[in-house]
Amino acid sequence: MLLSILLVSTMFVIGCSFVSNYQKSIFHDEKKIIKDADSYIYGIRRGNATGKDLNIKFSSFTGMDTIFKLKSDGENDIVVDYESVVKDGQFKVVLISPDDEVIDIVNDTKEGKDTFNLKDGVSRIKLVGKKAKGEISIKIDSSEDVEIKPVE
């Protein structure tokens, strides 16, 4: 019985360490960032995405978290208004095109408004972090030919 408990405990610790190491390795690896499946951990995450807006505060965020899917009927432009305040760690927001091109929207602490061209198909916007603490606000303006869905 004691051996069984020890074995299960060891497997749990090894499994958790593996996931954490994978999540830590995501930030600079575009091959991982483009994957459909997210892998992340938040110590704290307050707020959410609604409609075309995102407002969250976070701490101890490591990994990647898809926040929007954007379906474009043909090529269309979107305007992304953002304010990112990073107090610790590394943090960025990326746009992933239907052909898996990764485009930085914002990296670290920054405020601005930029226009991005969407290709025909489904693009994604992801938060990517490594031991990050801060807050992010995003507002997306688009034409009728772009359907924006928050991802929960």
Biotite code that builds the C-alpha atoms (Angstrom):
import biotite.structure as struc

atoms = struc.array([
    struc.Atom([0.000, 0.000, 0.000], chain_id="A", res_id=1, res_name="MET", atom_name="CA", element="C"),
    struc.Atom([2.757, 2.434, 0.964], chain_id="A", res_id=2, res_name="LEU", atom_name="CA", element="C"),
    struc.Atom([4.605, 1.588, -2.245], chain_id="A", res_id=3, res_name="LEU", atom_name="CA", element="C"),
    struc.Atom([1.469, 2.341, -4.295], chain_id="A", res_id=4, res_name="SER", atom_name="CA", element="C"),
    struc.Atom([1.024, 5.730, -2.636], chain_id="A", res_id=5, res_name="ILE", atom_name="CA", element="C"),
    struc.Atom([4.694, 6.556, -3.195], chain_id="A", res_id=6, res_name="LEU", atom_name="CA", element="C"),
    struc.Atom([4.462, 5.538, -6.860], chain_id="A", res_id=7, res_name="LEU", atom_name="CA", element="C"),
    struc.Atom([1.330, 7.620, -7.493], chain_id="A", res_id=8, res_name="VAL", atom_name="CA", element="C"),
    struc.Atom([2.846, 10.625, -5.688], chain_id="A", res_id=9, res_name="SER", atom_name="CA", element="C"),
    struc.Atom([6.045, 10.378, -7.735], chain_id="A", res_id=10, res_name="THR", atom_name="CA", element="C"),
    struc.Atom([4.108, 10.136, -11.005], chain_id="A", res_id=11, res_name="MET", atom_name="CA", element="C"),
    struc.Atom([2.004, 13.173, -10.025], chain_id="A", res_id=12, res_name="PHE", atom_name="CA", element="C"),
    struc.Atom([5.081, 15.296, -9.236], chain_id="A", res_id=13, res_name="VAL", atom_name="CA", element="C"),
    struc.Atom([6.867, 14.227, -12.424], chain_id="A", res_id=14, res_name="ILE", atom_name="CA", element="C"),
    struc.Atom([3.741, 14.899, -14.509], chain_id="A", res_id=15, res_name="GLY", atom_name="CA", element="C"),
    struc.Atom([3.260, 18.375, -13.046], chain_id="A", res_id=16, res_name="CYS", atom_name="CA", element="C"),
    struc.Atom([6.926, 19.230, -13.545], chain_id="A", res_id=17, res_name="SER", atom_name="CA", element="C"),
    struc.Atom([6.749, 18.137, -17.191], chain_id="A", res_id=18, res_name="PHE", atom_name="CA", element="C"),
    struc.Atom([3.730, 20.309, -17.933], chain_id="A", res_id=19, res_name="VAL", atom_name="CA", element="C"),
    struc.Atom([5.327, 23.282, -16.213], chain_id="A", res_id=20, res_name="SER", atom_name="CA", element="C"),
    struc.Atom([8.573, 22.842, -18.164], chain_id="A", res_id=21, res_name="ASN", atom_name="CA", element="C"),
    struc.Atom([6.613, 22.601, -21.422], chain_id="A", res_id=22, res_name="TYR", atom_name="CA", element="C"),
    struc.Atom([4.688, 25.757, -20.577], chain_id="A", res_id=23, res_name="GLN", atom_name="CA", element="C"),
    struc.Atom([7.930, 27.597, -19.752], chain_id="A", res_id=24, res_name="LYS", atom_name="CA", element="C"),
    struc.Atom([9.361, 26.590, -23.151], chain_id="A", res_id=25, res_name="SER", atom_name="CA", element="C"),
    struc.Atom([6.505, 28.117, -25.194], chain_id="A", res_id=26, res_name="ILE", atom_name="CA", element="C"),
    struc.Atom([7.355, 31.850, -25.082], chain_id="A", res_id=27, res_name="PHE", atom_name="CA", element="C"),
    struc.Atom([10.118, 31.861, -27.736], chain_id="A", res_id=28, res_name="HIS", atom_name="CA", element="C"),
    struc.Atom([8.941, 28.816, -29.737], chain_id="A", res_id=29, res_name="ASP", atom_name="CA", element="C"),
    struc.Atom([6.624, 29.657, -32.661], chain_id="A", res_id=30, res_name="GLU", atom_name="CA", element="C"),
    struc.Atom([6.130, 25.954, -33.465], chain_id="A", res_id=31, res_name="LYS", atom_name="CA", element="C"),
    struc.Atom([4.452, 25.582, -30.076], chain_id="A", res_id=32, res_name="LYS", atom_name="CA", element="C"),
    struc.Atom([2.612, 28.922, -30.201], chain_id="A", res_id=33, res_name="ILE", atom_name="CA", element="C"),
    struc.Atom([0.819, 28.009, -33.464], chain_id="A", res_id=34, res_name="ILE", atom_name="CA", element="C"),
    struc.Atom([-0.664, 24.815, -32.013], chain_id="A", res_id=35, res_name="LYS", atom_name="CA", element="C"),
    struc.Atom([-4.447, 24.741, -31.670], chain_id="A", res_id=36, res_name="ASP", atom_name="CA", element="C"),
    struc.Atom([-4.308, 23.295, -28.164], chain_id="A", res_id=37, res_name="ALA", atom_name="CA", element="C"),
    struc.Atom([-3.503, 25.775, -25.415], chain_id="A", res_id=38, res_name="ASP", atom_name="CA", element="C"),
    struc.Atom([-1.312, 25.034, -22.423], chain_id="A", res_id=39, res_name="SER", atom_name="CA", element="C"),
    struc.Atom([-1.186, 27.560, -19.616], chain_id="A", res_id=40, res_name="TYR", atom_name="CA", element="C"),
    struc.Atom([-1.347, 28.210, -15.910], chain_id="A", res_id=41, res_name="ILE", atom_name="CA", element="C"),
    struc.Atom([-2.427, 31.369, -14.099], chain_id="A", res_id=42, res_name="TYR", atom_name="CA", element="C"),
    struc.Atom([-1.809, 32.078, -10.429], chain_id="A", res_id=43, res_name="GLY", atom_name="CA", element="C"),
    struc.Atom([-4.578, 34.671, -10.707], chain_id="A", res_id=44, res_name="ILE", atom_name="CA", element="C"),
    struc.Atom([-6.718, 35.675, -13.702], chain_id="A", res_id=45, res_name="ARG", atom_name="CA", element="C"),
    struc.Atom([-9.423, 38.295, -13.281], chain_id="A", res_id=46, res_name="ARG", atom_name="CA", element="C"),
    struc.Atom([-11.589, 39.525, -16.119], chain_id="A", res_id=47, res_name="GLY", atom_name="CA", element="C"),
    struc.Atom([-12.499, 38.076, -19.492], chain_id="A", res_id=48, res_name="ASN", atom_name="CA", element="C"),
    struc.Atom([-13.164, 38.608, -23.171], chain_id="A", res_id=49, res_name="ALA", atom_name="CA", element="C"),
    struc.Atom([-16.597, 39.800, -24.250], chain_id="A", res_id=50, res_name="THR", atom_name="CA", element="C"),
    struc.Atom([-17.564, 40.589, -27.820], chain_id="A", res_id=51, res_name="GLY", atom_name="CA", element="C"),
    struc.Atom([-14.575, 42.386, -29.321], chain_id="A", res_id=52, res_name="LYS", atom_name="CA", element="C"),
    struc.Atom([-13.007, 43.464, -25.999], chain_id="A", res_id=53, res_name="ASP", atom_name="CA", element="C"),
    struc.Atom([-10.630, 41.892, -23.496], chain_id="A", res_id=54, res_name="LEU", atom_name="CA", element="C"),
    struc.Atom([-9.786, 43.210, -20.036], chain_id="A", res_id=55, res_name="ASN", atom_name="CA", element="C"),
    struc.Atom([-7.819, 40.991, -17.665], chain_id="A", res_id=56, res_name="ILE", atom_name="CA", element="C"),
    struc.Atom([-5.371, 41.230, -14.786], chain_id="A", res_id=57, res_name="LYS", atom_name="CA", element="C"),
    struc.Atom([-3.096, 38.253, -14.253], chain_id="A", res_id=58, res_name="PHE", atom_name="CA", element="C"),
    struc.Atom([-0.181, 36.937, -12.241], chain_id="A", res_id=59, res_name="SER", atom_name="CA", element="C"),
    struc.Atom([2.075, 33.903, -12.531], chain_id="A", res_id=60, res_name="SER", atom_name="CA", element="C"),
    struc.Atom([0.891, 33.393, -16.135], chain_id="A", res_id=61, res_name="PHE", atom_name="CA", element="C"),
    struc.Atom([2.985, 30.916, -18.076], chain_id="A", res_id=62, res_name="THR", atom_name="CA", element="C"),
    struc.Atom([2.075, 29.309, -21.400], chain_id="A", res_id=63, res_name="GLY", atom_name="CA", element="C"),
    struc.Atom([-0.340, 30.281, -24.187], chain_id="A", res_id=64, res_name="MET", atom_name="CA", element="C"),
    struc.Atom([-4.040, 31.074, -23.997], chain_id="A", res_id=65, res_name="ASP", atom_name="CA", element="C"),
    struc.Atom([-6.246, 31.667, -27.073], chain_id="A", res_id=66, res_name="THR", atom_name="CA", element="C"),
    struc.Atom([-8.568, 34.605, -26.377], chain_id="A", res_id=67, res_name="ILE", atom_name="CA", element="C"),
    struc.Atom([-10.199, 35.288, -29.775], chain_id="A", res_id=68, res_name="PHE", atom_name="CA", element="C"),
    struc.Atom([-10.929, 33.445, -33.001], chain_id="A", res_id=69, res_name="LYS", atom_name="CA", element="C"),
    struc.Atom([-11.460, 35.696, -36.019], chain_id="A", res_id=70, res_name="LEU", atom_name="CA", element="C"),
    struc.Atom([-13.161, 34.311, -39.125], chain_id="A", res_id=71, res_name="LYS", atom_name="CA", element="C"),
    struc.Atom([-12.469, 36.483, -42.160], chain_id="A", res_id=72, res_name="SER", atom_name="CA", element="C"),
    struc.Atom([-14.457, 36.210, -45.379], chain_id="A", res_id=73, res_name="ASP", atom_name="CA", element="C"),
    struc.Atom([-11.672, 37.215, -47.775], chain_id="A", res_id=74, res_name="GLY", atom_name="CA", element="C"),
    struc.Atom([-8.840, 39.587, -46.869], chain_id="A", res_id=75, res_name="GLU", atom_name="CA", element="C"),
    struc.Atom([-9.875, 42.210, -44.323], chain_id="A", res_id=76, res_name="ASN", atom_name="CA", element="C"),
    struc.Atom([-8.215, 44.657, -41.963], chain_id="A", res_id=77, res_name="ASP", atom_name="CA", element="C"),
    struc.Atom([-8.768, 44.827, -38.226], chain_id="A", res_id=78, res_name="ILE", atom_name="CA", element="C"),
    struc.Atom([-7.682, 47.625, -35.916], chain_id="A", res_id=79, res_name="VAL", atom_name="CA", element="C"),
    struc.Atom([-6.430, 46.518, -32.511], chain_id="A", res_id=80, res_name="VAL", atom_name="CA", element="C"),
    struc.Atom([-6.345, 49.116, -29.737], chain_id="A", res_id=81, res_name="ASP", atom_name="CA", element="C"),
    struc.Atom([-4.294, 47.796, -26.805], chain_id="A", res_id=82, res_name="TYR", atom_name="CA", element="C"),
    struc.Atom([-2.788, 48.692, -23.467], chain_id="A", res_id=83, res_name="GLU", atom_name="CA", element="C"),
    struc.Atom([-0.422, 46.222, -21.844], chain_id="A", res_id=84, res_name="SER", atom_name="CA", element="C"),
    struc.Atom([1.226, 46.745, -18.462], chain_id="A", res_id=85, res_name="VAL", atom_name="CA", element="C"),
    struc.Atom([3.745, 44.055, -17.520], chain_id="A", res_id=86, res_name="VAL", atom_name="CA", element="C"),
    struc.Atom([5.039, 44.241, -13.952], chain_id="A", res_id=87, res_name="LYS", atom_name="CA", element="C"),
    struc.Atom([7.059, 41.030, -13.969], chain_id="A", res_id=88, res_name="ASP", atom_name="CA", element="C"),
    struc.Atom([8.116, 38.253, -16.340], chain_id="A", res_id=89, res_name="GLY", atom_name="CA", element="C"),
    struc.Atom([7.613, 38.146, -20.104], chain_id="A", res_id=90, res_name="GLN", atom_name="CA", element="C"),
    struc.Atom([4.317, 38.753, -21.904], chain_id="A", res_id=91, res_name="PHE", atom_name="CA", element="C"),
    struc.Atom([3.079, 39.240, -25.454], chain_id="A", res_id=92, res_name="LYS", atom_name="CA", element="C"),
    struc.Atom([-0.078, 39.093, -27.536], chain_id="A", res_id=93, res_name="VAL", atom_name="CA", element="C"),
    struc.Atom([0.153, 37.454, -30.963], chain_id="A", res_id=94, res_name="VAL", atom_name="CA", element="C"),
    struc.Atom([-2.014, 37.085, -34.048], chain_id="A", res_id=95, res_name="LEU", atom_name="CA", element="C"),
    struc.Atom([-1.789, 33.697, -35.777], chain_id="A", res_id=96, res_name="ILE", atom_name="CA", element="C"),
    struc.Atom([-2.887, 33.663, -39.420], chain_id="A", res_id=97, res_name="SER", atom_name="CA", element="C"),
    struc.Atom([-4.712, 30.738, -41.095], chain_id="A", res_id=98, res_name="PRO", atom_name="CA", element="C"),
    struc.Atom([-1.357, 29.669, -42.584], chain_id="A", res_id=99, res_name="ASP", atom_name="CA", element="C"),
    struc.Atom([0.320, 29.752, -39.119], chain_id="A", res_id=100, res_name="ASP", atom_name="CA", element="C"),
    struc.Atom([2.262, 33.001, -39.458], chain_id="A", res_id=101, res_name="GLU", atom_name="CA", element="C"),
    struc.Atom([2.854, 34.511, -35.994], chain_id="A", res_id=102, res_name="VAL", atom_name="CA", element="C"),
    struc.Atom([2.601, 38.315, -35.812], chain_id="A", res_id=103, res_name="ILE", atom_name="CA", element="C"),
    struc.Atom([3.308, 40.226, -32.592], chain_id="A", res_id=104, res_name="ASP", atom_name="CA", element="C"),
    struc.Atom([0.505, 42.602, -31.641], chain_id="A", res_id=105, res_name="ILE", atom_name="CA", element="C"),
    struc.Atom([2.135, 43.785, -28.428], chain_id="A", res_id=106, res_name="VAL", atom_name="CA", element="C"),
    struc.Atom([5.235, 42.696, -26.559], chain_id="A", res_id=107, res_name="ASN", atom_name="CA", element="C"),
    struc.Atom([5.792, 43.697, -22.915], chain_id="A", res_id=108, res_name="ASP", atom_name="CA", element="C"),
    struc.Atom([4.467, 47.067, -21.661], chain_id="A", res_id=109, res_name="THR", atom_name="CA", element="C"),
    struc.Atom([3.034, 49.144, -24.476], chain_id="A", res_id=110, res_name="LYS", atom_name="CA", element="C"),
    struc.Atom([0.008, 51.187, -25.476], chain_id="A", res_id=111, res_name="GLU", atom_name="CA", element="C"),
    struc.Atom([-1.092, 51.736, -29.046], chain_id="A", res_id=112, res_name="GLY", atom_name="CA", element="C"),
    struc.Atom([-3.339, 51.071, -31.984], chain_id="A", res_id=113, res_name="LYS", atom_name="CA", element="C"),
    struc.Atom([-2.280, 49.026, -35.014], chain_id="A", res_id=114, res_name="ASP", atom_name="CA", element="C"),
    struc.Atom([-3.913, 47.708, -38.176], chain_id="A", res_id=115, res_name="THR", atom_name="CA", element="C"),
    struc.Atom([-3.479, 44.053, -39.145], chain_id="A", res_id=116, res_name="PHE", atom_name="CA", element="C"),
    struc.Atom([-4.470, 42.334, -42.377], chain_id="A", res_id=117, res_name="ASN", atom_name="CA", element="C"),
    struc.Atom([-6.428, 39.110, -41.947], chain_id="A", res_id=118, res_name="LEU", atom_name="CA", element="C"),
    struc.Atom([-6.218, 36.466, -44.632], chain_id="A", res_id=119, res_name="LYS", atom_name="CA", element="C"),
    struc.Atom([-9.265, 34.456, -45.669], chain_id="A", res_id=120, res_name="ASP", atom_name="CA", element="C"),
    struc.Atom([-10.029, 31.854, -43.014], chain_id="A", res_id=121, res_name="GLY", atom_name="CA", element="C"),
    struc.Atom([-9.726, 31.611, -39.242], chain_id="A", res_id=122, res_name="VAL", atom_name="CA", element="C"),
    struc.Atom([-7.044, 33.547, -37.379], chain_id="A", res_id=123, res_name="SER", atom_name="CA", element="C"),
    struc.Atom([-6.408, 33.430, -33.630], chain_id="A", res_id=124, res_name="ARG", atom_name="CA", element="C"),
    struc.Atom([-5.246, 35.921, -31.021], chain_id="A", res_id=125, res_name="ILE", atom_name="CA", element="C"),
    struc.Atom([-3.289, 34.425, -28.129], chain_id="A", res_id=126, res_name="LYS", atom_name="CA", element="C"),
    struc.Atom([-1.768, 35.624, -24.907], chain_id="A", res_id=127, res_name="LEU", atom_name="CA", element="C"),
    struc.Atom([1.716, 34.192, -24.370], chain_id="A", res_id=128, res_name="VAL", atom_name="CA", element="C"),
    struc.Atom([3.569, 34.524, -21.084], chain_id="A", res_id=129, res_name="GLY", atom_name="CA", element="C"),
    struc.Atom([6.441, 33.317, -18.976], chain_id="A", res_id=130, res_name="LYS", atom_name="CA", element="C"),
    struc.Atom([6.040, 33.996, -15.249], chain_id="A", res_id=131, res_name="LYS", atom_name="CA", element="C"),
    struc.Atom([4.131, 37.148, -16.219], chain_id="A", res_id=132, res_name="ALA", atom_name="CA", element="C"),
    struc.Atom([2.264, 39.550, -13.972], chain_id="A", res_id=133, res_name="LYS", atom_name="CA", element="C"),
    struc.Atom([0.296, 42.489, -15.316], chain_id="A", res_id=134, res_name="GLY", atom_name="CA", element="C"),
    struc.Atom([-2.821, 43.511, -17.161], chain_id="A", res_id=135, res_name="GLU", atom_name="CA", element="C"),
    struc.Atom([-4.000, 43.723, -20.755], chain_id="A", res_id=136, res_name="ILE", atom_name="CA", element="C"),
    struc.Atom([-6.852, 45.583, -22.439], chain_id="A", res_id=137, res_name="SER", atom_name="CA", element="C"),
    struc.Atom([-7.715, 44.996, -26.087], chain_id="A", res_id=138, res_name="ILE", atom_name="CA", element="C"),
    struc.Atom([-10.459, 46.430, -28.303], chain_id="A", res_id=139, res_name="LYS", atom_name="CA", element="C"),
    struc.Atom([-10.859, 45.141, -31.861], chain_id="A", res_id=140, res_name="ILE", atom_name="CA", element="C"),
    struc.Atom([-12.543, 47.107, -34.638], chain_id="A", res_id=141, res_name="ASP", atom_name="CA", element="C"),
    struc.Atom([-13.437, 45.170, -37.783], chain_id="A", res_id=142, res_name="SER", atom_name="CA", element="C"),
    struc.Atom([-15.669, 45.163, -40.835], chain_id="A", res_id=143, res_name="SER", atom_name="CA", element="C"),
    struc.Atom([-18.823, 43.076, -41.196], chain_id="A", res_id=144, res_name="GLU", atom_name="CA", element="C"),
    struc.Atom([-16.771, 40.467, -43.087], chain_id="A", res_id=145, res_name="ASP", atom_name="CA", element="C"),
    struc.Atom([-14.909, 39.502, -39.902], chain_id="A", res_id=146, res_name="VAL", atom_name="CA", element="C"),
    struc.Atom([-16.629, 37.414, -37.233], chain_id="A", res_id=147, res_name="GLU", atom_name="CA", element="C"),
    struc.Atom([-14.923, 37.692, -33.840], chain_id="A", res_id=148, res_name="ILE", atom_name="CA", element="C"),
    struc.Atom([-15.584, 35.107, -31.135], chain_id="A", res_id=149, res_name="LYS", atom_name="CA", element="C"),
    struc.Atom([-14.083, 35.200, -27.643], chain_id="A", res_id=150, res_name="PRO", atom_name="CA", element="C"),
    struc.Atom([-12.661, 31.838, -26.557], chain_id="A", res_id=151, res_name="VAL", atom_name="CA", element="C"),
    struc.Atom([-13.503, 30.665, -23.062], chain_id="A", res_id=152, res_name="GLU", atom_name="CA", element="C"),
])
